[in-house]
Amino acid sequence: MIRNLSRQTLLAENEYYALGFRDRLQGMIGRRFERAMDCMVFPACNSIHMFFMGMELDAVFLDRENRIVKRVTAKPWRIYWGGRKAYCVLELPAGRGDEAMCRVGDVLDLNGEACREKMKENGKIRHFTFSSPELPDGKKV
């Protein structure tokens, strides 16, 4: 689930994380947005290509703090770059960014736990440890 925290709107319910080389290269080529996948997320990415695409889509570029740095309606046969600050790209159905009132500067919640779990499932993260905060008396929370 991806939410716009700044505007309290919902962008996507069932996102798909493009983590492998093939998924990242293919993107939405030959795929359609549907209820089972209404957004494609490209972590550690600052540009997309629209070669061989038969449809427009909304591309939302985020920085490392999940703040929107650029938003475009991407057209087929073009390349889009989010700029030097862009770190992640969301591909959404055309018009979805307007419906969710996304603006540059808005902060999104990408539901980090889901992303971590999907990355672990795909073998991208082998070891994952969480540190627990300590109380003043030395006990862990």
Sequence and secondary structure as in RCSB ss.txt:
>XXXX:A:sequence
MIRNLSRQTLLAENEYYALGFRDRLQGMIGRRFERAMDCMVFPACNSIHMFFMGMELDAVFLDRENRIVKRVTAK
PWRIYWGGRKAYCVLELPAGRGDEAMCRVGDVLDLNGEACREKMKENGKIRHFTFSSPELPDGKKV
>XXXX:A:secstr
 EEETTTTEEEESSEEE  SHHHHHHTTTT   BTTBSEEEEES  EEE TT  S EEEEEE TTSBEEEEEEE 
TT EEE  TT  EEEEEETTHHHHTT  TT BEE  HHHHHHHHHHTTS S       B TTS B 
